Amino acid sequence: KYAVKLKHNAIKKSICKYLEKIYGKGIIGDENTTPFGTKIDIVVNKSGNNTFYEIKTSDSIRFCIREALSQLMEYSYWPDANNSTKLIIVSENYMTEEAQKYLNKLRKEFRIPVWYQRYNELTKSLEETIY
C-alpha cells in the first residue's frame, strides 16, 4: 500500500507541474476536498469550468477505469450537483480498443464527459492524446 501511495503521489506531483506549464499557476489544485470529505486528485479550474483528474496505478486499464469512474461521478454529481465539465482518468496503461469503445459509449449514450489520458513515466507528463 505504501509503495502504491508513493507512486500515486509522484504521478500527481508531475501532472500538476505539467498542467501548470500549460494553464499557469493558480488554476491547478491537488487534493481538493469535496463538501462530503473526499479528495479529488487534481482539479483544473479554467474560466469557471472544472476538469477533474483521477489517478490510478493498477496494471489493468479496465480496473483503473472502473475505480476512477465511480469516484469521478461522485465528485461531480453527488448528491444532485454538476461540479465539472470534464472527467479524466489517468494511468500509465496504454489505451486498448475495448477501453476506447467503452468510454465512447459512456459519452455517446449516457452523456458522461469522461476521458482517458495516459501518464508517461519517462517524460513525467501526460501524453497529448485524450481518449
Secondary structure, 3 states (H helix, E strand, C coil): CHHHHHHHHHHHHHHHHHHHHHHCCCCEEEEEECCCCCEEEEEEEECCEEEEEEECCCCCHHHHHHHHHHHHHHHHHCCCCCCCCEEEEEECCCCCHHHHHHHHHHHHHHCCCEEEEEEECCCCEEEEEEC
